[in-house]
Amino acid sequence: MSISLLPRLEWEAARAAHRVQVEPEIDPARLENPVESFMWTYYSYRPRELRRYHPGALATLEDAPEYLERRGYGARDEGVGISEAFIAQRRSTLEFVLGLLEATASRPANFGCFGMHEWAMVYQLSAEEIRHSKFPLRIGSAGTNALVEEIGVRCTHYDAFRFFTAPAIPLNVIHPVREDQPKNEQPGCIHANMDLYKWAYKLAPIIPSSMVFAYFQNARALREIDMRASPYDLANIGYEPILMETAEGRAEYARIQKVLAHQTAPLRAEFAAYIRIVLETFTSSAQ
């Protein structure tokens, strides 16, 4: 895949279209609940950054001197694009993310966790200690604790596991650590699928803004199911609960989890393919 040249009229139109798409998604009015706020508090990409247009490393912007002032950009023969020096600087991260994406995709999906990671984050906490304390626990503290103990916890994702309460940690079937993340991630995991967004924005502006935004939208859909299946009562802000205390609720969660994993799979493949082409293209150009 060669590097494409985007005339100014073309990339200006793409930039305008990107802003039109993103603007409704970053309305401050959407940030008043734990689904929407998570996208800006847990993830560190700011609204202004999501709004910003980047064509990605495999495109050159014609007649774009203003982009020379941006991090990661440099002059190319026909215009402005991501600099080879910047890509070389980020090569180890590109290689790590590619390895993580490929390892995750290579494993069978596990749909038997039933969203208990969110319950393990409040297990045996007092009402004052709970993170989203303005939302009551739907079946109360005693009911929540009993359900965690009854169903058990089978979380493979380190960045969910690290928020477990101390009493919940020994209840998990494994003890994930950061170093083993490429060995543990699997494509049924809600949080592993959400984190396509994290890895994409960490690699911006090498990754096109269109891909970063697509992964943002995917992550938000995943976060919604995450919180609908959580122990919190969010009905008063419009989120119908998935009743994890019932067999029917757990079956519903697994069904939706499968749908979202199926939707995420091509995004993961696209992301891996893009990184692979960047590494190949800029290795060749450096020789």
C-alpha positions as CSV (number, residue, x, y, z in Angstrom):
1,M,0.0,0.0,0.0
2,S,1.6,3.3,-1.1
3,I,1.2,6.6,0.7
4,S,-1.7,8.5,-0.8
5,L,-1.6,12.2,-1.6
6,L,-4.6,14.2,-0.5
7,P,-5.1,17.6,-2.3
8,R,-6.0,20.4,0.0
9,L,-9.7,20.5,-1.1
10,E,-10.0,16.8,-0.3
11,W,-8.4,16.9,3.1
12,E,-10.2,20.0,4.1
13,A,-13.5,18.3,3.3
14,A,-12.4,15.3,5.3
15,R,-11.5,17.5,8.2
16,A,-14.8,19.3,8.1
17,A,-16.7,16.0,7.9
18,H,-14.8,14.6,10.8
19,R,-15.7,17.6,13.0
20,V,-19.3,17.3,12.1
21,Q,-19.3,13.7,13.1
22,V,-17.5,14.3,16.4
23,E,-19.1,17.4,17.7
24,P,-22.4,15.9,18.8
25,E,-20.5,13.2,20.7
26,I,-18.6,15.6,22.9
27,D,-21.5,17.7,24.0
28,P,-21.0,18.5,27.8
29,A,-24.6,17.6,28.4
30,R,-23.7,13.9,27.7
31,L,-21.1,13.8,30.4
32,E,-23.4,13.6,33.4
33,N,-23.6,9.9,33.9
34,P,-21.1,7.1,34.5
35,V,-21.4,5.7,30.9
36,E,-20.5,9.0,29.2
37,S,-18.1,10.4,31.8
38,F,-16.0,7.2,31.7
39,M,-15.0,8.0,28.1
40,W,-13.3,11.2,29.4
41,T,-12.1,10.2,32.9
42,Y,-10.8,6.7,32.5
43,Y,-9.6,7.4,28.9
44,S,-7.2,10.3,28.7
45,Y,-8.0,11.6,25.2
46,R,-9.6,15.0,25.5
47,P,-12.5,16.3,23.4
48,R,-10.3,18.7,21.5
49,E,-8.0,15.9,20.6
50,L,-10.9,13.7,19.3
51,R,-12.1,16.6,17.3
52,R,-8.7,17.1,15.6
53,Y,-8.3,15.7,12.1
54,H,-5.3,13.5,11.3
55,P,-5.0,11.6,8.0
56,G,-2.7,9.0,9.4
57,A,0.8,8.0,8.5
58,L,-0.2,6.5,5.1
59,A,-1.3,9.9,3.7
60,T,0.4,13.1,2.7
61,L,-1.4,16.4,2.9
62,E,-0.8,18.6,-0.1
63,D,-0.4,22.4,0.7
64,A,-0.7,22.0,4.4
65,P,2.0,24.1,6.0
66,E,-0.1,24.6,9.2
67,Y,0.4,20.9,10.0
68,L,4.1,21.4,10.3
69,E,3.4,23.0,13.7
70,R,1.8,19.8,15.0
71,R,3.5,17.1,16.9
72,G,4.6,14.2,14.8
73,Y,4.5,15.9,11.4
74,G,7.2,16.8,9.0
75,A,7.8,17.9,5.4
76,R,7.6,15.2,2.7
77,D,8.4,15.6,-1.0
78,E,4.8,16.4,-2.0
79,G,3.5,18.0,1.2
80,V,3.2,17.3,4.9
81,G,2.8,14.0,6.7
82,I,3.8,12.0,9.8
83,S,7.6,12.2,10.0
84,E,9.8,9.1,9.7
85,A,11.6,10.2,12.9
86,F,8.3,10.2,14.8
87,I,7.4,6.8,13.5
88,A,10.8,5.5,14.5
89,Q,10.3,7.0,18.0
90,R,7.0,5.1,18.3
91,R,8.1,1.9,16.7
92,S,8.3,-0.1,19.9
93,T,4.7,0.9,20.8
94,L,3.5,0.1,17.4
95,E,5.1,-3.3,17.6
96,F,3.7,-4.0,21.1
97,V,0.1,-3.0,20.1
98,L,0.3,-5.1,16.9
99,G,1.4,-8.1,19.0
100,L,-1.4,-7.5,21.5
101,L,-4.0,-7.2,18.8
102,E,-2.9,-10.3,17.0
103,A,-2.6,-12.3,20.2
104,T,-6.0,-11.3,21.3
105,A,-7.6,-12.2,18.0
106,S,-5.9,-15.6,18.0
107,R,-7.7,-16.8,21.0
108,P,-11.2,-18.2,21.4
109,A,-13.7,-15.7,22.9
110,N,-14.9,-16.3,26.5
111,F,-18.4,-15.3,27.2
112,G,-18.7,-16.7,30.7
113,C,-17.6,-13.8,32.8
114,F,-21.2,-12.4,33.1
115,G,-19.8,-8.9,33.8
116,M,-18.8,-9.7,37.3
117,H,-15.8,-7.4,37.1
118,E,-17.9,-4.3,37.9
119,W,-19.5,-6.2,40.9
120,A,-16.0,-7.2,42.1
121,M,-15.1,-3.5,42.2
122,V,-17.7,-2.9,44.9
123,Y,-17.5,-6.2,46.7
124,Q,-17.7,-5.7,50.5
125,L,-17.5,-1.9,50.3
126,S,-19.6,0.4,52.4
127,A,-22.0,2.8,50.7
128,E,-19.5,5.7,51.3
129,E,-16.7,3.8,49.6
130,I,-18.5,2.9,46.4
131,R,-17.1,4.8,43.3
132,H,-20.4,5.9,41.8
133,S,-21.9,6.6,45.2
134,K,-24.8,8.7,44.0
135,F,-26.3,5.6,42.3
136,P,-27.6,2.9,44.7
137,L,-26.6,-0.7,44.4
138,R,-29.6,-2.3,42.7
139,I,-29.9,-5.3,44.9
140,G,-28.1,-3.8,47.9
141,S,-24.7,-4.5,49.4
142,A,-25.6,-7.8,50.9
143,G,-27.2,-9.0,47.7
144,T,-24.3,-7.8,45.6
145,N,-21.7,-9.5,47.8
146,A,-23.7,-12.8,47.8
147,L,-24.0,-12.7,43.9
148,V,-20.3,-12.3,43.5
149,E,-19.7,-15.2,45.8
150,E,-22.3,-17.3,44.0
151,I,-21.3,-16.7,40.4
152,G,-17.5,-16.2,41.0
153,V,-15.2,-13.9,39.0
154,R,-13.5,-14.9,35.8
155,C,-11.8,-11.7,34.6
156,T,-8.9,-11.8,32.2
157,H,-8.3,-8.1,31.8
158,Y,-5.7,-6.5,34.0
159,D,-7.1,-3.0,33.8
160,A,-10.4,-4.2,35.2
161,F,-8.8,-6.5,37.7
162,R,-6.7,-3.8,39.2
163,F,-9.8,-2.0,40.4
164,F,-11.1,-5.0,42.3
165,T,-11.6,-4.6,46.1
166,A,-9.0,-6.4,48.2
167,P,-11.5,-9.1,49.3
168,A,-12.5,-9.7,45.6
169,I,-9.0,-10.3,44.4
170,P,-8.7,-14.0,45.6
171,L,-12.1,-14.7,44.1
172,N,-10.8,-14.3,40.6
173,V,-9.8,-17.4,38.7
174,I,-6.5,-15.9,37.6
175,H,-4.3,-13.1,38.9
176,P,-3.6,-10.9,35.9
177,V,-0.5,-8.7,35.9
178,R,0.5,-6.0,33.4
179,E,3.4,-8.0,31.9
180,D,1.1,-10.9,31.0
181,Q,-1.5,-8.8,29.3
182,P,-0.7,-10.2,25.8
183,K,-1.1,-13.7,27.2
184,N,-4.4,-13.1,28.8
185,E,-6.5,-10.8,26.5
186,Q,-9.3,-12.6,24.6
187,P,-11.8,-11.2,22.1
188,G,-14.9,-11.8,24.2
189,C,-13.7,-9.4,26.9
190,I,-15.7,-6.1,27.1
191,H,-12.8,-4.1,28.3
192,A,-10.2,-5.6,25.9
193,N,-12.6,-4.6,23.1
194,M,-13.1,-1.1,24.5
195,D,-9.4,-0.6,24.7
196,L,-9.0,-0.6,20.9
197,Y,-9.8,3.1,21.5
198,K,-7.1,3.6,24.0
199,W,-4.4,2.0,21.9
200,A,-5.5,3.9,18.8
201,Y,-5.4,7.3,20.5
202,K,-2.0,6.5,22.1
203,L,-0.7,6.0,18.6
204,A,-2.2,9.2,17.2
205,P,-1.5,11.0,14.9
206,I,0.0,7.9,13.2
207,I,-3.5,6.3,13.3
208,P,-6.1,8.2,11.3
209,S,-8.6,10.2,13.3
210,S,-11.4,8.4,11.5
211,M,-10.3,5.1,13.0
212,V,-9.8,6.6,16.4
213,F,-13.3,8.0,16.3
214,A,-14.8,4.6,15.2
215,Y,-13.1,2.9,18.1
216,F,-14.4,5.6,20.4
217,Q,-18.0,4.9,19.3
218,N,-17.4,1.2,19.7
219,A,-16.0,1.7,23.2
220,R,-19.0,3.7,24.3
221,A,-21.4,1.0,23.1
222,L,-19.4,-1.5,25.1
223,R,-19.4,0.7,28.1
224,E,-23.1,1.0,28.0
225,I,-23.6,-2.8,28.2
226,D,-20.9,-2.8,30.9
227,M,-22.9,-0.5,33.1
228,R,-26.3,-1.9,32.3
229,A,-24.9,-5.2,33.7
230,S,-23.2,-3.5,36.7
231,P,-24.6,-3.5,40.2
232,Y,-25.6,0.1,40.0
233,D,-29.2,1.2,39.6
234,L,-29.1,3.6,36.5
235,A,-32.7,3.4,35.5
236,N,-33.4,7.0,36.5
237,I,-30.8,8.1,33.8
238,G,-32.3,5.8,31.1
239,Y,-30.3,2.6,31.3
240,E,-32.4,-0.5,31.6
241,P,-30.6,-3.0,33.8
242,I,-29.5,-6.5,32.8
243,L,-30.5,-8.6,35.7
244,M,-27.3,-10.5,36.4
245,E,-28.9,-12.1,39.5
246,T,-31.1,-14.2,37.1
247,A,-30.2,-16.9,34.6
248,E,-32.2,-15.0,32.0
249,G,-30.2,-11.8,32.6
250,R,-26.9,-13.7,32.4
251,A,-27.9,-15.3,29.1
252,E,-28.9,-11.8,27.8
253,Y,-25.5,-10.4,28.8
254,A,-23.7,-13.2,27.0
255,R,-25.8,-12.8,23.9
256,I,-25.1,-9.0,23.7
257,Q,-21.4,-9.6,24.6
258,K,-21.2,-12.0,21.6
259,V,-22.8,-9.4,19.3
260,L,-20.4,-6.7,20.4
261,A,-17.4,-9.0,20.1
262,H,-18.5,-9.8,16.6
263,Q,-18.7,-6.1,15.8
264,T,-15.3,-5.4,17.3
265,A,-13.4,-8.2,15.5
266,P,-13.2,-6.4,12.1
267,L,-12.1,-3.2,13.9
268,R,-9.3,-5.1,15.6
269,A,-8.3,-6.7,12.2
270,E,-8.3,-3.3,10.5
271,F,-6.2,-1.7,13.3
272,A,-3.6,-4.5,13.1
273,A,-3.5,-4.4,9.3
274,Y,-2.9,-0.6,9.4
275,I,-0.1,-0.9,11.9
276,R,1.5,-3.7,9.9
277,I,1.5,-1.6,6.8
278,V,2.9,1.4,8.6
279,L,5.8,-0.7,10.0
280,E,6.5,-2.2,6.6
281,T,6.2,1.1,4.7
282,F,8.5,3.1,7.0
283,T,11.0,0.3,7.4
284,S,11.4,0.1,3.6
285,S,11.6,3.9,3.3
286,A,14.3,4.1,5.9
287,Q,16.5,1.6,4.1
